[in-house]
Amino acid sequence: MTKLRRSFFVRPDVLRISRDLLGKHLFTRIGGRTVTGGIIVETEAYGGAADRASHAYGGRRTARNRIMYAEGGVAYVYLCYGVHALFNIVTNVEGMPQAVLIRAVQPTHGIERMRRRRGRRATDRALAAGPGALTRALGIRVSDSGEPVTGNRIWLEDRSGRNRRPRIVAGPRVGVAYAGKDAKKPWRFLVKGNPWTSRAS
């Protein structure tokens, strides 16, 4: 197993990074010693200033999205509809506001802790399927925005080896109808046939 380094995230192609994240493991160690996490099975790419679906469209800078302009390899966590914290990973070099939304993981570690965070007695396919469910299961909060994803609180690992690449399907992103023609771009990526992806798949 190999922890992903910042160099993985500063590459210029957010679509490639979004696809490459499928099959990688996302882990957190938050609020104790227990590690929680699993295999990333669904992502969405956001292309920055030229992407109408992006918070940084047109070069917009706000208190909320300013972290998107940082060098890749940090978390961008924001509150959606005032309820759900959504976890994104900033990519590209400083000043290029691109990011990947992590939409679902297949739980592998700390499942009992994940169930308690979600208030569930049993493990089912919805435990960490969907970006809001994922952040609750992993303990990620808006206060984690700006946190490195290469540290000991939030990190990613490659445990698959070079010869085990998942089969990937692509489709339009979810909940971005306001983006017009950009909403139809096939920038949501899923591991084909994986039962742990979100209901939107």
WOPEDA-V851548 format. One record per residue. N is the residue number from 1. BURIAL is # if it has 9 or more other C-alpha atoms within 8 Angstrom, else .. Layout:
N:BURIAL + N:BURIAL
//
This chain:
1:. + 2:. + 3:# + 4:# + 5:. + 6:# + 7:. + 8:# + 9:# + 10:# + 11:# + 12:. + 13:. + 14:# + 15:. + 16:. + 17:# + 18:# + 19:# + 20:. + 21:# + 22:# + 23:# + 24:# + 25:# + 26:# + 27:# + 28:# + 29:# + 30:# + 31:. + 32:. + 33:. + 34:. + 35:# + 36:# + 37:# + 38:# + 39:# + 40:# + 41:# + 42:# + 43:# + 44:# + 45:# + 46:# + 47:# + 48:# + 49:# + 50:. + 51:# + 52:# + 53:# + 54:# + 55:. + 56:# + 57:# + 58:. + 59:. + 60:. + 61:. + 62:. + 63:. + 64:. + 65:# + 66:# + 67:# + 68:# + 69:# + 70:# + 71:# + 72:# + 73:# + 74:# + 75:# + 76:# + 77:# + 78:# + 79:# + 80:. + 81:. + 82:. + 83:. + 84:. + 85:# + 86:# + 87:# + 88:# + 89:# + 90:# + 91:# + 92:# + 93:# + 94:# + 95:. + 96:# + 97:# + 98:# + 99:# + 100:# + 101:# + 102:# + 103:# + 104:# + 105:# + 106:# + 107:# + 108:# + 109:. + 110:# + 111:# + 112:. + 113:# + 114:# + 115:# + 116:# + 117:# + 118:# + 119:. + 120:. + 121:. + 122:. + 123:. + 124:. + 125:# + 126:# + 127:# + 128:# + 129:# + 130:# + 131:# + 132:# + 133:# + 134:# + 135:# + 136:# + 137:# + 138:# + 139:# + 140:# + 141:# + 142:# + 143:. + 144:# + 145:# + 146:# + 147:. + 148:# + 149:# + 150:# + 151:. + 152:. + 153:# + 154:# + 155:# + 156:# + 157:# + 158:# + 159:. + 160:# + 161:. + 162:. + 163:. + 164:. + 165:. + 166:. + 167:. + 168:# + 169:. + 170:# + 171:# + 172:# + 173:# + 174:. + 175:. + 176:. + 177:. + 178:. + 179:# + 180:. + 181:. + 182:# + 183:# + 184:. + 185:# + 186:# + 187:# + 188:# + 189:# + 190:# + 191:# + 192:. + 193:. + 194:. + 195:. + 196:# + 197:# + 198:# + 199:. + 200:. + 201:.
//
